[in-house]
Amino acid sequence: MRPETPRPEMNVAPLVDVVLVLLIIFMVVTPQMQAGAQVEIPTAKNPDERKPKKDPIVLSVTKDGEVFVEKAPAATTDLIGDLRRVQEQDATRVVQIKGDHRAHYEAVRNVFKAAQEVGFPGISIEVRDAKKSSSPAGKEH
């Protein structure tokens, strides 16, 4: 008869610890990876659900009227020049404007007008669906 050898046991506690740490890291980092400045976008009752084929160029307008092209602050004196430089990289991308609901309408309108002057193939304003919105303030990052 052979002596019985001990069976190995797998300790999963370190694996669970690592997975939980990674989950927390992703929960913190993911909202910061989105393009643009931190804005609270307005709600709409019937938003258009269509998505563009390519990733849009995101223009953000903060509540203070600051304009961001993707993640970079735009020169408000030369917004059209900034937009032309972005369009030269890929003329087929559309523009998506994320305007904070507390921003002056004039600031959002000026960004829209600048995008029209540059001649992008499509311009949209991002909104949240009022029916699906669970929080009254509905912060969007």
C-alpha positions as CSV (number, residue, x, y, z in Angstrom):
1,M,0.0,0.0,0.0
2,R,1.1,3.5,-0.9
3,P,1.0,6.3,1.7
4,E,-1.7,8.8,0.9
5,T,-0.3,12.1,-0.5
6,P,-1.9,15.3,0.6
7,R,-4.1,16.9,-2.1
8,P,-3.2,20.5,-3.0
9,E,-5.8,23.1,-2.2
10,M,-6.2,26.3,-4.2
11,N,-6.3,29.5,-2.2
12,V,-8.5,32.0,-4.2
13,A,-8.4,34.8,-1.6
14,P,-5.4,36.6,-3.3
15,L,-7.1,36.3,-6.7
16,V,-10.3,37.8,-5.3
17,D,-8.3,40.7,-3.7
18,V,-6.6,41.5,-7.0
19,V,-9.8,41.4,-9.0
20,L,-11.5,43.8,-6.5
21,V,-8.6,46.2,-6.7
22,L,-8.7,46.2,-10.5
23,L,-12.5,46.7,-10.4
24,I,-12.1,49.8,-8.2
25,I,-9.3,51.2,-10.4
26,F,-11.5,50.8,-13.5
27,M,-14.5,52.4,-11.8
28,V,-12.4,55.5,-10.9
29,V,-10.4,55.8,-14.2
30,T,-13.2,55.1,-16.7
31,P,-15.2,58.3,-16.3
32,Q,-12.0,60.3,-16.6
33,M,-11.2,58.7,-20.0
34,Q,-14.3,60.2,-21.7
35,A,-13.6,63.1,-24.0
36,G,-14.3,66.7,-23.1
37,A,-14.8,68.6,-19.9
38,Q,-17.1,67.7,-17.1
39,V,-20.6,68.9,-18.1
40,E,-24.2,68.2,-17.1
41,I,-26.0,67.6,-20.4
42,P,-29.7,68.6,-20.7
43,T,-32.5,66.1,-21.0
44,A,-34.9,65.6,-23.9
45,K,-38.1,63.7,-24.2
46,N,-37.5,62.1,-27.6
47,P,-33.8,62.0,-28.3
48,D,-32.5,60.5,-31.5
49,E,-31.0,57.1,-30.8
50,R,-28.9,56.8,-33.9
51,K,-25.1,56.6,-33.3
52,P,-22.5,57.9,-35.8
53,K,-20.5,55.3,-37.7
54,K,-17.2,56.8,-36.6
55,D,-16.3,58.3,-33.2
56,P,-17.5,61.9,-33.3
57,I,-15.3,64.9,-32.6
58,V,-16.6,66.0,-29.1
59,L,-16.9,69.7,-28.4
60,S,-17.7,70.5,-24.8
61,V,-19.1,73.7,-23.5
62,T,-18.8,74.1,-19.7
63,K,-21.2,76.0,-17.5
64,D,-18.7,78.9,-17.5
65,G,-18.6,79.0,-21.3
66,E,-15.2,77.3,-21.7
67,V,-14.9,75.3,-24.9
68,F,-13.0,72.0,-25.2
69,V,-12.1,70.2,-28.5
70,E,-11.9,66.6,-27.4
71,K,-10.0,66.9,-24.2
72,A,-8.0,70.0,-25.0
73,P,-9.2,73.5,-24.1
74,A,-9.9,75.5,-27.3
75,A,-8.7,79.0,-28.0
76,T,-12.0,80.9,-28.0
77,T,-10.4,83.6,-30.1
78,D,-9.5,81.0,-32.8
79,L,-12.1,78.2,-32.4
80,I,-12.6,78.0,-36.2
81,G,-8.8,77.5,-36.6
82,D,-8.8,74.8,-34.0
83,L,-11.7,73.0,-35.6
84,R,-10.1,73.2,-39.1
85,R,-6.9,71.5,-37.7
86,V,-9.1,68.7,-36.3
87,Q,-11.0,68.3,-39.5
88,E,-7.8,68.1,-41.5
89,Q,-7.0,64.8,-39.7
90,D,-10.3,63.2,-40.8
91,A,-12.9,65.2,-42.8
92,T,-15.5,62.4,-42.5
93,R,-16.0,62.6,-38.8
94,V,-19.1,64.4,-37.4
95,V,-19.2,66.8,-34.5
96,Q,-21.0,66.1,-31.2
97,I,-21.6,69.1,-28.9
98,K,-21.9,68.5,-25.2
99,G,-23.3,71.7,-23.8
100,D,-23.8,72.0,-20.0
101,H,-27.4,72.8,-19.3
102,R,-26.3,75.7,-17.1
103,A,-24.2,77.3,-19.9
104,H,-25.5,80.4,-21.7
105,Y,-27.2,79.4,-24.9
106,E,-25.1,81.9,-26.8
107,A,-21.9,79.9,-26.0
108,V,-23.3,76.7,-27.3
109,R,-24.8,78.5,-30.4
110,N,-21.4,80.0,-31.1
111,V,-19.7,76.6,-31.0
112,F,-22.4,75.2,-33.3
113,K,-22.0,78.1,-35.7
114,A,-18.2,77.6,-35.8
115,A,-18.6,73.9,-36.6
116,Q,-21.0,74.8,-39.4
117,E,-18.5,77.4,-40.9
118,V,-15.8,74.8,-40.9
119,G,-18.1,72.4,-42.9
120,F,-18.3,69.2,-40.9
121,P,-20.5,66.5,-42.5
122,G,-22.8,66.4,-39.4
123,I,-23.3,68.2,-36.1
124,S,-25.4,67.0,-33.2
125,I,-26.0,68.1,-29.6
126,E,-25.8,65.4,-27.0
127,V,-28.8,65.0,-24.6
128,R,-29.9,62.5,-22.0
129,D,-33.2,60.7,-22.4
130,A,-35.6,62.2,-19.8
131,K,-37.5,58.9,-19.6
132,K,-34.4,56.8,-18.8
133,S,-32.8,59.4,-16.5
134,S,-32.9,58.2,-12.9
135,S,-31.2,61.1,-11.2
136,P,-32.7,64.6,-11.3
137,A,-29.4,66.3,-11.9
138,G,-28.0,63.5,-14.0
139,K,-24.3,64.3,-14.1
140,E,-22.6,63.3,-17.3
141,H,-18.8,63.2,-17.5
